[in-house]
Every structure is written in structure tokens, then in C-alpha cells.
Amino acid sequence: MNHRELRDSPVLTVIGEALVDIIRDPRQPGSQAHPGGSPLNVAVGAARLGLGTRLVTHYADDLHGRMLEEHLKSNGVAVLKGGTAPTSTATATLGLDRAATYVFDISWDIEGASITAAARDSTHVHTGSIAAMLAPGDRSTLAFVEATRERATISYDPNCRPAISPDADSARAQVERFVAASDIVKASDEDLLWLYPDSTPERALAAWLQLGPALVALTRGAAGPVLLTRQGRVEMAAESVTVADTVGAGDSFMSGLISGLAQLGALGRGGRQRLHSLTLDELKALSAYANSAAAITCSRPGANPPDSAELGLLF
């Protein structure tokens, strides 16, 4: 499958928050503002890799909202916007290791009309992060996933934010609802250590596989990713790059994974059987492809995922 075929393929719908990341670097004066939000980042990353993509989200008609609108449109992401809440922000402060910690000013709600329109022709649906956790919009997000499950494959990234959902027991139950409804799940080692402090990330990942997904992926920062199916396991080291920051790296991994699976014909109702029969060589190629997407993003400031010219095709 070439990039034109990907662009003309049925629709990837991402549902979730769009917000503005305000980056504070103690080594530099002031701050910088960048479009962000995990679902927005995944949508932009997938569109840059050639997938026909739309985002179901909300933001206001204000300075930050217009920044988001321009960013999405300039990257070829169609927008279905609902809700009336102000545009959300996340202030990311970079540490000495260039990793980011966040403080949020965010709300999440979405109107039913946007969800109904997007549910009709989605081939693959991705969600996660705040949109799958924060009331009242989390219910609408789960309803959307359940409404599209028969005709679309589902991917999910919990991208846990303890500052927003500090009750780990409640968060764990909600995460497991989405895991059980999904075909593809990606999580970081930090997510799994917070959700399952008495387990190891890999044991928690293996337990998720038993809830229903065909493919589960673990990202471990510099240690690299692990991909797991019922047929096999792949582990590889992270690519060596000079890190500008880690903002959006996990989201780029996710969009790379979705793009790679699209190239394998493993998305959508018709691709679900293909997804369940991935070979070890295909898992290795998927892991390397998504790993490269994350590495490129780490090499430059902010959530700035690679395009298809930079990443190429899976094979």
C-alpha cells in the first residue's frame, strides 16, 4: 500500500482532547505554546503519515482555539467540533533530563451530533488519555467506541494523568473497560506502574491481552518498546537520538503503529482477522516503524511527529 492509497483509504477517526501545551524550559526565559493533547497528536501524526484522518474534539473560538484550528487544518486533519467549554491548556515543565511534567487547566465534554456523524463511516477509531477518563465526556467517548466496534477496529492509549484522575482504583476500572473494547492497546511503563503498583509492566500488559485485544504495546522510554500478541513477543531498544524533549513521543509511536497496521491491511472490520494473525516478522517491522516515529519526535522540540517522507513505508 502506497501513501496515495493510504490517503484514499477509509477514515481513521480519533476522538479526544485538543489543547495547547505551554512549554516552560528552566534553561530559557518565558514559555512557548504548541498545539497538543494526546488524541490531537495522534491524529496529526497519522495524517502526516498518509492516513485520511479526522478528529472529534472541542475547543473555543479564542486565541488558543484558533491556533488548534490552524494546526489541524494545515496538517490535513478534518475536525468535527462539539462542546462549549473553553480551550484547554497543559503547562509542561521540562526537567534536567528533558522529560516533561504537566499541570492541566482542562475540561472534556462532547456533543452527541458530532459523535453520531463520525460513527457512520469510521474504519478505525482511536481514543485515550483525558477523553477516556474525565467526566462527563468519558461516557460519550465510551459510547462512541461501543457504537463503532462492529464496523471498525479500535485502538486505545490510556496515557494516564494522575493530576486529573488521582484515584488509581477508579482509573484502573475505567482503563480496563476501554482495554476490553479495543483491538490495539498501547501504554507506557509509567502508566502501568501507576495503575498496577504490585505488578510489573509486562505482567500487566499480558493480563490486558487476556481482556480481548489482538495486540498490546509497551513503551519504555530509552529502554525501547515491547509488542505482544497471542502468537509472539517482540522487544527492541530505543533508537539513539539527541533528545530535544519527550513531548508527544508516545503519541508518535501510536500513530506510527496505526499507520503500519493500515499498510498491512489489518484495520477495519475486514482487517480484524489479519490483525489477529500478525507474524513475528510483521511485529518486528511494526515495532521498528513506530519506534522510529517516536525517535524523530524526540529529536525536535514539542509534539512534532514525522511525515511520510521522513519515515517512509513499513516495508
C-alpha positions as CSV (number, residue, x, y, z in Angstrom):
1,M,0.0,0.0,0.0
2,N,1.5,3.4,-1.0
3,H,0.9,6.8,0.5
4,R,-1.8,7.7,-2.0
5,E,-3.7,4.5,-1.2
6,L,-3.5,5.3,2.5
7,R,-4.8,8.8,1.9
8,D,-7.7,7.4,-0.1
9,S,-8.4,4.6,2.3
10,P,-11.5,4.6,4.7
11,V,-11.5,7.0,7.6
12,L,-9.4,7.0,10.8
13,T,-11.4,8.8,13.4
14,V,-9.7,10.0,16.6
15,I,-11.9,11.1,19.5
16,G,-10.4,13.2,22.3
17,E,-9.0,16.4,23.6
18,A,-7.3,19.1,21.7
19,L,-5.4,21.5,23.9
20,V,-2.5,23.9,23.9
21,D,0.8,22.8,25.5
22,I,2.6,25.7,27.2
23,I,6.2,24.6,27.4
24,R,8.4,26.0,30.2
25,D,12.1,25.3,30.0
26,P,14.2,26.4,33.0
27,R,17.1,27.0,30.7
28,Q,15.3,29.6,28.7
29,P,13.2,32.7,29.6
30,G,9.5,32.8,29.1
31,S,7.4,29.9,27.6
32,Q,6.4,28.5,24.3
33,A,2.9,27.5,23.2
34,H,2.3,24.5,20.9
35,P,-0.9,22.6,19.9
36,G,-1.2,19.4,21.9
37,G,-3.3,16.8,23.6
38,S,-2.6,13.1,23.1
39,P,-5.5,12.4,20.7
40,L,-4.7,15.6,18.6
41,N,-1.1,14.5,18.4
42,V,-2.1,11.0,17.2
43,A,-4.5,12.5,14.6
44,V,-1.8,14.8,13.3
45,G,0.8,12.1,13.3
46,A,-1.4,9.7,11.4
47,A,-2.4,12.4,8.8
48,R,1.3,13.2,8.2
49,L,1.9,9.5,7.6
50,G,-0.8,9.5,4.9
51,L,-3.9,8.3,6.6
52,G,-7.3,10.0,5.9
53,T,-7.9,11.3,9.4
54,R,-10.5,13.3,11.3
55,L,-10.6,14.4,15.0
56,V,-13.8,14.6,17.1
57,T,-12.9,17.2,19.7
58,H,-13.8,20.6,21.2
59,Y,-12.2,23.9,21.6
60,A,-13.4,27.5,21.8
61,D,-13.2,30.3,19.3
62,D,-10.4,32.1,21.2
63,L,-6.7,32.7,20.6
64,H,-5.7,29.1,21.6
65,G,-8.6,27.6,19.8
66,R,-7.7,29.4,16.6
67,M,-4.1,28.0,17.0
68,L,-5.5,24.5,17.2
69,E,-7.8,25.0,14.2
70,E,-5.0,26.2,12.0
71,H,-2.7,23.4,13.2
72,L,-5.2,20.7,12.4
73,K,-6.3,22.1,9.0
74,S,-2.7,22.7,7.9
75,N,-1.9,19.0,8.7
76,G,-4.9,17.7,6.7
77,V,-7.0,16.7,9.7
78,A,-10.7,17.1,9.3
79,V,-12.4,18.4,12.5
80,L,-15.8,17.6,14.0
81,K,-16.0,20.1,16.8
82,G,-18.6,19.9,19.6
83,G,-19.0,21.1,23.1
84,T,-18.9,24.6,24.5
85,A,-16.1,24.6,27.1
86,P,-13.1,27.0,26.8
87,T,-10.0,25.8,25.1
88,S,-7.9,23.6,27.4
89,T,-4.3,24.1,28.3
90,A,-1.5,21.9,29.7
91,T,1.6,23.5,31.1
92,A,4.6,21.3,30.7
93,T,7.8,22.0,32.7
94,L,10.9,20.3,31.4
95,G,13.3,18.7,33.9
96,L,17.0,18.4,33.6
97,D,16.5,15.1,31.7
98,R,14.3,16.9,29.2
99,A,11.2,14.9,30.3
100,A,8.0,16.9,30.9
101,T,5.7,17.1,33.9
102,Y,2.2,18.6,33.4
103,V,-0.3,20.9,35.1
104,F,-3.7,21.0,33.4
105,D,-6.5,23.5,33.0
106,I,-8.9,21.3,31.1
107,S,-12.4,20.1,30.7
108,W,-13.8,17.4,28.4
109,D,-17.3,17.2,27.0
110,I,-18.6,16.5,23.5
111,E,-22.0,16.8,21.9
112,G,-23.8,13.8,20.5
113,A,-24.3,15.1,17.0
114,S,-20.6,15.1,16.2
115,I,-20.2,11.6,17.6
116,T,-23.2,10.3,15.6
117,A,-21.9,11.7,12.4
118,A,-18.4,10.3,12.8
119,A,-19.7,6.8,13.8
120,R,-21.2,6.1,10.4
121,D,-18.1,5.5,8.3
122,S,-15.2,5.1,10.5
123,T,-12.8,2.2,9.6
124,H,-10.6,2.6,12.6
125,V,-11.2,4.6,15.8
126,H,-8.5,5.7,18.2
127,T,-9.1,7.3,21.7
128,G,-7.5,7.6,25.1
129,S,-6.0,9.9,27.6
130,I,-8.2,12.5,29.2
131,A,-11.1,11.9,26.8
132,A,-11.5,8.4,28.1
133,M,-11.2,9.4,31.8
134,L,-12.6,12.8,32.5
135,A,-16.4,13.2,33.2
136,P,-18.8,14.0,31.7
137,G,-17.2,13.4,28.2
138,D,-15.7,10.0,29.1
139,R,-19.2,8.4,28.8
140,S,-19.6,9.9,25.3
141,T,-16.2,8.6,24.3
142,L,-17.0,5.0,25.5
143,A,-20.4,5.2,23.8
144,F,-18.7,6.2,20.6
145,V,-16.3,3.2,20.8
146,E,-19.1,0.8,21.5
147,A,-21.2,2.2,18.6
148,T,-18.4,1.7,16.1
149,R,-17.0,-1.6,17.4
150,E,-18.8,-3.8,14.9
151,R,-17.7,-1.9,11.8
152,A,-14.3,-0.5,13.0
153,T,-11.2,-1.6,14.8
154,I,-10.4,0.3,18.0
155,S,-7.1,1.4,19.4
156,Y,-6.6,2.9,22.9
157,D,-3.8,4.6,24.8
158,P,-4.6,5.3,28.5
159,N,-1.9,7.9,28.7
160,C,-2.7,8.3,32.4
161,R,-2.8,11.7,34.0
162,P,-2.8,11.2,37.8
163,A,-3.1,15.0,38.2
164,I,-6.6,14.8,36.6
165,S,-7.7,11.3,37.8
166,P,-5.8,10.8,41.0
167,D,-7.9,7.8,42.2
168,A,-5.9,4.9,40.8
169,D,-8.5,2.3,41.6
170,S,-11.2,4.2,39.7
171,A,-8.9,4.9,36.9
172,R,-7.9,1.2,36.6
173,A,-11.5,0.1,36.3
174,Q,-12.2,2.7,33.6
175,V,-9.0,1.8,31.7
176,E,-9.9,-1.9,31.7
177,R,-13.3,-1.0,30.2
178,F,-11.6,0.6,27.3
179,V,-9.0,-2.2,27.0
180,A,-11.7,-4.8,26.8
181,A,-13.4,-2.8,24.0
182,S,-10.2,-2.4,22.0
183,D,-8.3,-4.3,19.4
184,I,-5.0,-2.5,19.9
185,V,-3.7,-1.0,23.1
186,K,-0.5,1.0,23.8
187,A,0.7,2.1,27.3
188,S,3.9,3.4,28.8
189,D,5.7,1.7,31.6
190,E,4.8,4.8,33.8
191,D,1.1,4.2,33.0
192,L,1.3,0.5,34.1
193,L,3.4,1.1,37.2
194,W,0.8,3.7,38.4
195,L,-2.2,1.5,37.5
196,Y,-0.7,-1.8,38.8
197,P,1.9,-0.9,41.5
198,D,2.0,-4.5,42.7
199,S,2.9,-5.9,39.3
200,T,5.5,-5.4,36.6
201,P,4.6,-3.5,33.4
202,E,5.0,-6.7,31.3
203,R,2.8,-8.8,33.5
204,A,0.1,-6.1,33.4
205,L,0.4,-5.9,29.6
206,A,0.0,-9.7,29.3
207,A,-3.1,-9.5,31.6
208,W,-4.6,-6.9,29.2
209,L,-4.1,-9.2,26.3
210,Q,-6.4,-11.7,28.0
211,L,-9.2,-9.0,28.2
212,G,-9.6,-9.1,24.4
213,P,-7.1,-7.0,22.3
214,A,-5.2,-8.6,19.5
215,L,-2.1,-6.5,20.0
216,V,-0.7,-4.7,23.1
217,A,2.3,-2.5,23.1
218,L,4.5,-1.2,25.9
219,T,6.8,1.9,25.6
220,R,9.6,2.2,28.0
221,G,11.4,5.4,27.1
222,A,15.1,4.8,26.4
223,A,14.7,1.1,27.0
224,G,12.5,0.8,23.9
225,P,9.2,-0.9,23.1
226,V,7.7,-4.3,23.6
227,L,4.9,-5.6,21.3
228,L,2.9,-8.6,22.4
229,T,0.2,-10.8,20.7
230,R,-1.0,-14.3,21.4
231,Q,1.4,-15.5,18.7
232,G,4.6,-13.9,19.9
233,R,6.6,-11.1,21.6
234,V,9.0,-8.5,20.1
235,E,11.3,-6.3,22.1
236,M,13.8,-3.8,20.8
237,A,16.0,-0.9,22.1
238,A,15.0,2.7,21.5
239,E,16.8,4.4,18.7
240,S,19.8,6.6,19.7
241,V,19.0,10.3,19.2
242,T,19.9,13.6,20.8
243,V,16.7,14.3,22.7
244,A,15.2,17.8,22.5
245,D,12.3,16.7,24.7
246,T,9.9,13.8,25.0
247,V,6.7,15.7,24.4
248,G,4.4,13.7,22.1
249,A,6.8,10.8,21.6
250,G,4.3,8.2,22.8
251,D,1.7,9.7,20.5
252,S,4.0,9.5,17.6
253,F,4.6,5.8,18.4
254,M,0.9,5.3,18.4
255,S,0.3,7.0,15.1
256,G,3.2,5.0,13.6
257,L,1.6,1.8,14.9
258,I,-1.7,2.7,13.4
259,S,-0.1,3.6,10.0
260,G,1.9,0.4,9.9
261,L,-1.2,-1.7,10.6
262,A,-3.1,0.2,7.9
263,Q,-0.3,-0.7,5.4
264,L,-0.7,-4.4,6.4
265,G,-4.4,-4.3,5.8
266,A,-5.0,-5.0,9.5
267,L,-7.5,-2.3,10.3
268,G,-11.3,-2.2,10.0
269,R,-13.9,-4.9,10.2
270,G,-12.4,-6.6,7.2
271,G,-8.8,-6.4,8.7
272,R,-9.6,-7.8,12.1
273,Q,-8.7,-11.3,11.2
274,R,-5.5,-10.1,9.7
275,L,-4.7,-8.3,12.9
276,H,-5.1,-11.5,14.9
277,S,-2.7,-13.3,12.7
278,L,0.3,-11.0,12.5
279,T,3.6,-12.8,12.1
280,L,6.7,-12.3,14.2
281,D,8.4,-10.5,11.2
282,E,5.4,-8.2,10.9
283,L,5.5,-7.4,14.6
284,K,9.2,-6.6,14.3
285,A,8.6,-4.3,11.4
286,L,5.7,-2.6,13.2
287,S,7.8,-2.1,16.3
288,A,10.7,-0.6,14.3
289,Y,8.4,1.7,12.4
290,A,6.7,3.1,15.4
291,N,10.0,3.3,17.3
292,S,11.5,5.4,14.5
293,A,8.4,7.8,14.6
294,A,8.9,8.3,18.3
295,A,12.7,8.8,18.0
296,I,12.2,11.5,15.3
297,T,9.7,13.3,17.5
298,C,12.2,13.2,20.5
299,S,14.9,14.8,18.3
300,R,13.0,18.1,18.0
301,P,11.0,20.4,20.3
302,G,7.4,19.8,21.1
303,A,4.9,17.3,19.7
304,N,6.2,17.4,16.1
305,P,5.7,14.0,14.5
306,P,7.4,12.8,11.3
307,D,5.7,12.8,7.9
308,S,5.7,10.0,5.3
309,A,8.8,11.4,3.5
310,E,10.8,11.1,6.7
311,L,9.5,7.8,7.9
312,G,8.8,6.0,4.6
313,L,6.7,2.9,4.3
314,L,6.6,-0.1,6.6
315,F,8.2,-2.5,4.0
